[in-house]
């Protein structure tokens, strides 16, 4: 998954403003206690990050 696709999915699921806030402020234990932005900077794949976001926020399976 490309980062652009990841960002689109985040925006579609949470809205543009909330997606941006979640990405920069919300720490996910499944990402080693990092935010989305920190995980991306550390080289974690966007697909892995999307999976953790979906798990943390109970995104329905059909939108994962």
N, C-alpha and C positions, 0 to 999 in steps of 0.2 A: 504494500500500500504506500502510495506517495503521501508526503506531508500535505500537499494541497488537497488530496482526497480526504485525509484525516480532518483537516480544518473545516472542510465543507460538511462532513458528517457531524462534527461538533456543533457547527452553526445551525444546521438543520434540526438537530436534536434539542439544543438548549437555547437557541436564539443567539444572534451575533454577540451581543454585549455579555450575556451570561457565559457563553463559551469562552470568551476572552478572559473573563474574571476567573472562571474555573481553571483554565489552563495556567494562569500565573499565580493563583493564590491557594488552591486546594491541594493539600498534600495527600497522596494516595499511598497507603501502606504496601499495596501490591507493586508499587514502583520503587520500593526501597526507601519509602519516606520522602519521596521527591514529588515535585509538582510536574505537570505535563511538560512545561517548558524546560525544566531541569532534566527530565528524562530524555527529551528530544536532544538537548545539548550534549547529554552523556552518550548518545548514540543508540538509545533504545529504539526499536523499530516502531513506527507509527501503528502498525497492526497490533503489536503487543500492548501499546498504550491504549488504543481504542478498546481492546478487550478488558483492560483494567477499569477504564472509565465506565464501560457498559455494566460490569459487575458491581462497581461501587454505587452506581445510580439506578440500578435495576432497569436498564434499557431492555425493552422487549426483544425477544430472540429474532423476530422478523426484521428488526432495524439494526441488528448487530453486524 
